[in-house]
């Protein structure tokens, strides 16, 4: 069709460029704020390094600051000695950051003062002889001024990188140790996924054997009895029973299929799948889904089964009056919370919850169950978004 722009053309590239530029600007301001805070905490760190009191706690604050405003640093377990050494050096980076910020503020103040003085035909107080700022003067200092602003602006990024590098070098794990830890995590997760798949297969077999298969056997027996019926009334009664049994078998087969994978999740998305789950539940379910867009099929599947298993467990074992489901995005991904006011005492090592934990950890997520005796029970799952 005329006028239609296909995916991957200049329009998309322009939009991605705008998003990239905006992301760079936001990232720079985050680094600036982090550097400003780090400049203030540098002297506190030096005091902790000298006295030894609170060195580990202060180092923890610095690591959280770096993670919040830049990127997380993977560290070995913090010891008092290592933390004191780190803080004894880190205050120098804080001082350097303070110097860069002051220089940045100075050059921006000079530039703004000159431009406003020229625009409003006023005197520029920083010029000793009080000469009026002219366009010639602005042109004369424009190139060195822009270079000075650029260098100090880039200096913010450089000092932030130095701050992170120092923490990594003095506190962090080396790349080989980090790689070994990651391989161990993936190996454990892979084994857990295989075990979860085997558990799911056994559950499906048990559901088919104890439910659908028994219904079909009963259906076959009813049909056999109907074929041997001696009267019209007996035949009709047996056929009615066979029809009821066939309907029950179909319902149970649908339930098994839904537990394997709900078709509505593909057809209508997570929100609709959760609504169907709530309608089919034997207890009252309240849903709060704050996701504005689909996080992808893989994550939607994980979220759905976390909610489904949690609601099923609550209905079977906790006797709640209500189950509350909350799904919301945050800085680290998507958080799912399932809360019920039942009797509590849920065992995280049980087959259902442990299978959920393996499913969540397979996507590098976090899973937590809090269920004291007497209730309430709260299940948290957080899955990262790419």
N, C-alpha and C positions, 0 to 999 in steps of 0.2 A: 504494500500500500504506500502511496506517496506520502512523504512527510514523516514516515515512521523510522525511528533510529534504532538499528539493531544493537543487541548487546555487544559490548566490547568496542564500540566506536568512540569517536572523539568526545561525545557527551559524557560517557561513562568515565573516560580518562580524566576529563575536566573535574567531574564530581569527586573522583578518588583523590585528585590533586588537592582539592579544597579540603577534603577530610584529612589528608596527610598534613597539610600546612596547619590546620587547626590543632591537630594532635601534637605537632612539634611545639607550637606556642604554649599549649597547656602543659606539656612536659617541661618546657623551660621554666614556666612560672612555678611548677611544683618543685623543681630543683632549687629555684631561688628561695622559696619559703623554707625548704629543708635546710638550705645553707644558712639562712638567717637564724633559724632555731639552733643549728649546730654551732654557730658562732657564739651564741649565748651560753650553750652548755659546755663549751670547751673549758672554761675556767672551773666549772663544777667538776668536770672530769679530772682536771689537774689536781684539785684538792682531794678527790677520792683516791687518785694514784699515790699522792704523798702520804695520806693518812692510812690508806687501806680500807677505811670504813665505807661500805656501800659501793665498792668498786664493781662487783658483779652486777648489782642492781643498775648502776649508772651505765655500764656497758650494754645491758639489756635495753635501756632507754635509747641509746645511740643506735643499736641494731634495728629497733622498731621504727625509729625516725628514718633511717636509710631505706627500710622496706616500704614505708608509707609514701615517701616523696621520690624514691628512685626505684631500686629493685632490691629484692630480698637477698641476703647473704647467707649461704649455707655455712654453719659453724660447727666445730667440734664442741663437746661439752665445755662450758665456761668454767675456768678455775680462777681463783683470786689472783694468782701470780700473773697469768696471761692477761687478765683484765687490767691489772695495774700497769703492765708494760704497754698495753694498747693505749690506755688513757694518758700515759706519760708522753706519748708521741702525738696523740690525736688532737690535743689542744693547739698544736702548731697549725694543723689543717684548719681548725676553727678560726685561728687568728688570720690565716691567709684568706679564708672566706669572708671574714669581716672587712679586710682590706679591699677585696674585690668589690664587695657591695658598696663600700664607701666611695670608691673610685667611680663605680657605675652611677651612684646617686649624684656625685659631683659633676660628671660630664653631662648627665641629663639636665641638671640644674643650669649649667652654663648654656647649653643649647636652648633650653626653653627661655632663659632670661634674655639671650640675644635676640631670638625671634620675636618675642613679645615686645621688647624695647623698639625693634625696627618697625613692627606693625603699628604700634601706638605712638611712634615718634617721641619716645622718652629717652632719658639718660640711663645708661647701663652702669649700675653702681660698682661693678667689679672692675671697671676701667678707671685707673687712678686719676687721669686728667679729666674725666667726666665727659669726654667727647661723645657726641651722639653716635649711636650705632648706625652705620650706613650699610647699603647693599654691598658695597665694595668690601667692607670689613667682614661681612658674613661670607662672601665668596672666598675671601682670603683664608678664613679658618674652617671652611666647610669640609675640605678634604681631610686635614688632620683630625678635625672633630669627629667626622664619621668613622675614621679609622680607630680613634680612641674608644668611641662607643661600641664599635664592633668587637674590638679586642676585649673590653671588659665584659661585654655580653657573652662572648665565647668563654671568657674566664670563669663564668658561673658554671658552665658545663664541665670545664676542666677541673675545677676544684671539687665539684660533686663527684666526678669520676675518681679523683684522687682519694676522696673520703671513702668511697666504696672499695677501692683497691686496697687501701690501708686495712680496713676491717677484714677483707678477704685474706690478705697476706698474713695478718697477725692472729686472726681468730678462725679463719675458714678452713674447710677441709680441702685437701688437694684434689685435683681432677680425677686421679686414679681411684682414690678412696670414694669420691662421690659417684664415679661410674660403677664401682663394685657394689655400693649400696643400692644404686638404682637397678642394677641387674638382679640383685637379691630380691628387691621389692617386686620386680616384674616376674621373676620365677615363682615367688610365693603367690602372686596374683593369678598367674596362669594356672598353677595347681588348684587354687581356689575356684577358678572358673570351671575347670574340668570337673571338679567335685560337685559344683553347683549344677552343672549340666546332667551329671549322673543322678543326682538327687531329683532333678526335675523329671527325668525319664522314669525313675521309679515311681514318682508320684502320679504321673500320667498313667502308667501301667496299673497302679493300684486303683485309680479312679475308674478306669475302663473296666477292670476286673470286678471290682466291688459294686459298681453302679450300672453302667450301660450293659455290660455283659450279662449281669443277672436279670436285667429287664428283658433283654432279648431272649434269654433262655425261657423266662416265664411266658413271653409272647409266643415262642414256638410251642410250648406246652398247651397254651390256650387254643392255638390254631389246631393242634392235633386233637384236642378234646372236642372242638367245634366240628371237625370232620366226622367224629364218631357220634355226634349228638343224635338223639332219637326223635326229638320233637322240635317244632319250629320255635317254641318259646325258649327252650334250653339253648338252641343254636344262637338265637338273637342275644341272649344274656352273655354267652361266651364271646361272641363277636364284639359286644360292647366292652367287655373286660379287656379284650385284645386291643381294641382301639385306645382305651385309656392307657394301657401299658405301653403301647407304641408311642403315644404322646409323651409319657413320662420319660421314655428312653431318649426321645428326640430332645427334650428339655435338658436332660443330664448331659447328652452329647454336646449341646450348645454350651453348657456351663464348662465342660472340659475344654472345648475349643477356645472359649473366652479366657480361661486361665492360662492356656498356652500362649495366645496372643490375640488381643481384642481387635477385631476388624475396624471398629469405630475409630481406633487410634490413627489408622492410616486414612480413613475416609473423612473424618471431621476434626481430627486434632486432639490434643491433650485435654482441653477444656470440656469438650463433649464427652470424651472417654471418662473423665472424672464424674461428670453429671450422671452418666449411665451407671457407673459404679455406685454412686450414692443412692440412686433409685432402686437398685437391686439389693442393697444392703438391708439386713434385718434390724439394724439400729439406725437412729437418726444421725445423719451425716451433714455437717455444715462445711462449705467449701469457700476458701478465699484464694483465688488465683490472680496474682498481680503481674503475670508475664504478659507483655504486650506483643511479643512475637514468638514464633516457634524457635526453640533452641536447637532443633534438629531431631531427626527420628530416633537416633541412638539415645540421646539424653531424655527425650520424651518417654521412651520405653522404660528406662531406668526409673524415672520419676513415677510413672504409672504403677509399676510393680511394687515400688516401695509403699505407695499409698494402698494398693490393693491388698498386699500381704498384711500391712498394719491394721487395716480395717477388718480383715478376715480374722486375724488373731484376737482383736478386741471383741468382736462379736461372739467368738467361740469360747473365750476363756475369761474375759474381764467383766462381762455383764454391765456394760456402760449404759448410761441414759443418752449420751451424745458423744460423737466423735468429731473433732474439729480438724480440718485439713487446711494447711496454709502453705502456699508456694509463692516465693518472691525472689527477685534477682538482687544480688549485692555485688560488692567489688570483687569478690573471689569466685563468683559463679551463680548457681541457683541453689537456694536453700528450700528444703521440704521439711515441714513439721507436722506430725500427726499426734494429736493429743486426745486422750479419752479420760473420763472420770470414773473408770471402772475400779476393780479391786486391786489392780497392780500385780506385782510379783512376776512380771514377764521375764523369761530367761533369755538373755542375749545369745547364749550358747545353743539354744534350741534350733531345730532344723530350719524352721521358717525364718527366724531373724538372722541366724548365721548365714543362710543363703542370701538374704538381702544384703548383708554386710559384704559378702564376696562380690555380689553384683555391682554394688556401689564402688568398691575399691578397684574393680576392673577398669573403671574409667577415671582412676586417680582421685576418687571422691573420699569423703569422710562420713562415718556412720557412728551414731551414738544412741544408746537406749538408756533412759532413766525411768525406773519402774519400782518404787518402794512398795513394800507390803501395805495394802490399804489404798494404794493409788495416790495421785493419778499417774498414768503412763505417758511419757513423751518420747517420741522417736524423731531424731534429727538426722537428716542426710543432706550433704552439700556436694554437688557435682560441679566441676569446673567447666567453664565455657571457653572455647577456643577464641 
